[in-house]
Amino acid sequence: MLPWQRWSASLFGVVAVVSVLLAASTVWLFLTSPVTVANAINDGDVSPLVRTLAESLFTALREILRYL
């Protein structure tokens, strides 16, 4: 196996995991905080949406690490 093939498989795995985490967090945000999502879409300002998404990811990561 060539060295770049190992890197590409590893990179693909990291991108896949990050994509799944972002998608799951976005769905969770739509379900738990629809007002924030609606205001962000209505105003065209995504900073509250990104802030809330980052907070939910941080909370999930903290709870996972606490569980382990």
Backbone as ProteinMPNN parsed JSONL, in Angstrom:
{"seq_chain_A": "MLPWQRWSASLFGVVAVVSVLLAASTVWLFLTSPVTVANAINDGDVSPLVRTLAESLFTALREILRYL", "coords_chain_A": {"N_chain_A": [[0.851, -1.174, 0.0], [0.571, 2.172, -0.832], [2.0, 5.126, 0.697], [0.412, 7.494, 0.497], [-2.096, 6.488, 0.089], [-2.826, 5.449, 2.52], [-2.979, 7.807, 3.975], [-5.076, 9.075, 2.614], [-7.275, 7.437, 3.195], [-7.388, 7.746, 5.951], [-7.823, 10.516, 6.15], [-10.296, 10.674, 4.849], [-11.869, 9.305, 6.711], [-11.751, 11.041, 8.936], [-12.966, 13.343, 7.878], [-15.488, 12.291, 7.343], [-16.421, 11.653, 9.941], [-16.469, 14.199, 11.152], [-18.344, 15.449, 9.496], [-20.66, 13.958, 10.042], [-20.982, 14.534, 12.756], [-21.444, 17.329, 12.668], [-23.805, 17.389, 11.13], [-25.587, 15.944, 12.772], [-25.576, 17.592, 15.017], [-26.667, 19.913, 13.949], [-29.265, 19.079, 13.282], [-30.137, 18.466, 15.861], [-30.057, 21.028, 16.941], [-32.03, 22.293, 15.405], [-34.248, 20.982, 16.435], [-34.198, 21.525, 19.2], [-33.841, 24.257, 19.549], [-35.576, 26.037, 17.895], [-36.302, 28.712, 17.594], [-33.954, 30.222, 17.639], [-32.776, 29.301, 15.282], [-34.724, 30.111, 13.407], [-34.662, 32.917, 13.756], [-32.002, 33.432, 12.99], [-32.072, 32.703, 10.302], [-34.029, 34.453, 9.353], [-32.928, 37.009, 9.903], [-30.567, 36.831, 8.552], [-28.181, 36.628, 9.762], [-25.729, 34.585, 10.814], [-24.243, 34.199, 13.067], [-25.413, 33.85, 15.735], [-26.498, 31.33, 15.329], [-24.262, 29.747, 14.716], [-22.87, 30.062, 17.099], [-24.62, 28.847, 18.951], [-24.63, 26.282, 17.88], [-21.944, 25.574, 18.252], [-21.865, 25.614, 21.048], [-23.605, 23.482, 21.608], [-22.17, 21.34, 20.499], [-19.883, 21.435, 22.113], [-21.0, 20.891, 24.623], [-21.974, 18.297, 24.185], [-19.557, 16.941, 23.679], [-18.291, 17.311, 26.134], [-19.997, 15.864, 27.82], [-19.688, 13.305, 26.763], [-16.982, 12.832, 27.294], [-17.075, 12.951, 30.064], [-18.59, 10.7, 30.571], [-16.851, 8.703, 29.769]], "CA_chain_A": [[0.0, 0.0, 0.0], [1.337, 3.411, -0.914], [1.771, 5.994, 1.871], [-0.669, 8.456, 0.298], [-3.366, 5.776, 0.192], [-3.133, 5.376, 3.949], [-3.382, 9.159, 4.355], [-6.383, 9.408, 2.048], [-8.285, 6.702, 3.963], [-7.472, 8.389, 7.257], [-8.446, 11.817, 5.938], [-11.698, 10.427, 4.565], [-12.517, 8.949, 7.97], [-11.881, 12.246, 9.755], [-13.982, 14.19, 7.251], [-16.783, 11.643, 7.535], [-16.83, 11.797, 11.342], [-16.799, 15.604, 11.377], [-19.596, 15.722, 8.79], [-21.756, 13.336, 10.786], [-21.174, 15.305, 13.988], [-22.08, 18.603, 12.333], [-25.175, 17.139, 10.701], [-26.375, 15.571, 13.947], [-25.712, 18.784, 15.859], [-27.591, 20.831, 13.289], [-30.618, 18.541, 13.488], [-30.442, 18.661, 17.283], [-30.312, 22.451, 17.127], [-33.354, 22.567, 14.83], [-35.277, 20.428, 17.311], [-34.175, 22.074, 20.55], [-33.832, 25.711, 19.564], [-36.066, 26.492, 16.594], [-36.381, 30.173, 17.544], [-32.625, 30.697, 17.245], [-32.608, 28.986, 13.866], [-35.613, 30.976, 12.635], [-34.129, 34.283, 13.8], [-30.78, 33.49, 12.196], [-32.449, 32.663, 8.891], [-34.784, 35.67, 9.056], [-32.04, 38.167, 9.934], [-29.425, 36.603, 7.69], [-26.994, 36.638, 10.606], [-25.53, 33.208, 11.249], [-23.399, 34.102, 14.264], [-26.09, 33.161, 16.851], [-26.66, 29.927, 14.962], [-22.953, 29.105, 14.876], [-22.561, 30.062, 18.529], [-25.444, 27.816, 19.589], [-24.141, 24.999, 17.392], [-20.684, 25.301, 18.946], [-22.188, 25.288, 22.432], [-24.169, 22.135, 21.683], [-21.078, 20.401, 20.269], [-19.038, 21.433, 23.307], [-21.73, 20.194, 25.676], [-21.989, 16.87, 23.855], [-18.21, 16.414, 23.877], [-18.043, 17.282, 27.567], [-20.755, 14.755, 28.399], [-19.063, 12.052, 26.329], [-15.748, 12.674, 28.057], [-17.454, 12.666, 31.449], [-19.047, 9.331, 30.596], [-15.695, 7.816, 29.64]], "C_chain_A": [[0.897, 1.238, 0.0], [1.03, 4.311, 0.281], [0.61, 6.964, 1.689], [-2.03, 7.777, 0.373], [-3.785, 5.655, 1.663], [-3.629, 6.738, 4.439], [-4.78, 9.475, 3.846], [-7.5, 8.688, 2.8], [-8.479, 7.341, 5.331], [-8.169, 9.746, 7.147], [-9.935, 11.671, 5.658], [-12.461, 10.091, 5.843], [-12.739, 10.159, 8.855], [-12.962, 13.152, 9.194], [-15.372, 13.599, 7.452], [-17.288, 11.821, 8.968], [-17.236, 13.237, 11.634], [-18.116, 15.958, 10.698], [-20.797, 15.151, 9.533], [-22.036, 14.109, 12.074], [-21.857, 16.64, 13.711], [-23.533, 18.416, 11.908], [-26.072, 16.794, 11.891], [-26.588, 16.774, 14.865], [-26.683, 19.78, 15.256], [-29.036, 20.36, 13.448], [-31.043, 18.729, 14.935], [-30.786, 20.116, 17.557], [-31.672, 22.837, 16.558], [-34.463, 22.09, 15.75], [-35.337, 21.123, 18.662], [-34.251, 23.585, 20.611], [-34.317, 26.273, 18.226], [-36.146, 28.013, 16.476], [-35.038, 30.761, 17.122], [-32.388, 30.459, 15.76], [-33.466, 29.909, 13.015], [-35.117, 32.419, 12.623], [-32.873, 34.425, 12.959], [-31.098, 33.489, 10.709], [-33.155, 33.952, 8.502], [-33.877, 36.893, 8.967], [-30.872, 38.028, 8.967], [-28.113, 36.61, 8.451], [-26.811, 35.241, 11.182], [-24.721, 33.097, 12.529], [-24.144, 33.5, 15.461], [-26.267, 31.666, 16.582], [-25.355, 29.167, 15.156], [-22.574, 29.023, 16.348], [-23.337, 28.96, 19.24], [-25.002, 26.423, 19.152], [-22.839, 24.62, 18.082], [-20.928, 24.94, 20.408], [-22.746, 23.875, 22.556], [-23.096, 21.08, 21.428], [-20.174, 20.299, 21.491], [-19.705, 20.677, 24.443], [-21.745, 18.691, 25.422], [-20.62, 16.249, 24.093], [-17.875, 16.318, 25.365], [-18.764, 16.105, 28.224], [-20.163, 13.403, 27.984], [-17.791, 11.8, 27.111], [-16.032, 12.384, 29.527], [-17.899, 11.212, 31.592], [-17.873, 8.345, 30.546], [-14.839, 7.931, 30.876]], "O_chain_A": [[1.866, 1.316, 0.756], [-0.075, 4.267, 0.822], [-0.114, 7.23, 2.649], [-3.023, 8.431, 0.691], [-4.968, 5.75, 1.989], [-4.578, 6.817, 5.22], [-5.582, 10.074, 4.561], [-8.564, 9.266, 3.02], [-9.606, 7.461, 5.812], [-9.018, 10.076, 7.976], [-10.745, 12.447, 6.166], [-13.587, 10.552, 6.03], [-13.8, 10.294, 9.464], [-13.785, 13.675, 9.944], [-16.329, 14.332, 7.703], [-18.467, 12.11, 9.175], [-18.247, 13.469, 12.298], [-18.924, 16.693, 11.267], [-21.835, 15.805, 9.635], [-23.194, 14.313, 12.44], [-22.758, 17.036, 14.45], [-24.397, 19.206, 12.29], [-27.19, 17.299, 11.998], [-27.672, 16.946, 15.424], [-27.442, 20.423, 15.981], [-29.926, 21.166, 13.719], [-32.182, 19.11, 15.206], [-31.706, 20.404, 18.323], [-32.393, 23.627, 17.168], [-35.511, 22.73, 15.837], [-36.422, 21.293, 19.217], [-34.681, 24.142, 21.621], [-33.55, 26.915, 17.508], [-36.066, 28.549, 15.37], [-34.997, 31.701, 16.329], [-31.858, 31.326, 15.065], [-32.994, 30.437, 12.009], [-35.151, 33.074, 11.582], [-32.695, 35.438, 12.283], [-30.456, 34.202, 9.938], [-32.903, 34.491, 7.425], [-34.03, 37.719, 8.067], [-30.252, 39.028, 8.605], [-27.043, 36.601, 7.842], [-27.647, 34.769, 11.952], [-24.53, 31.989, 13.032], [-23.548, 32.686, 16.166], [-26.193, 30.846, 17.497], [-25.351, 28.063, 15.701], [-22.017, 28.018, 16.791], [-22.77, 28.221, 20.045], [-24.998, 25.49, 19.955], [-22.652, 23.462, 18.457], [-20.265, 24.053, 20.946], [-22.408, 23.15, 23.492], [-23.105, 20.03, 22.071], [-19.747, 19.206, 21.863], [-19.053, 19.907, 25.148], [-21.548, 17.901, 26.346], [-20.523, 15.153, 24.646], [-17.249, 15.353, 25.802], [-18.2, 15.43, 29.085], [-20.145, 12.464, 28.78], [-17.542, 10.676, 27.548], [-15.288, 11.636, 30.161], [-17.624, 10.569, 32.605], [-17.896, 7.298, 31.193], [-13.808, 7.265, 30.977]]}, "name": "protein", "num_of_chains": 1, "seq": "MLPWQRWSASLFGVVAVVSVLLAASTVWLFLTSPVTVANAINDGDVSPLVRTLAESLFTALREILRYL"}
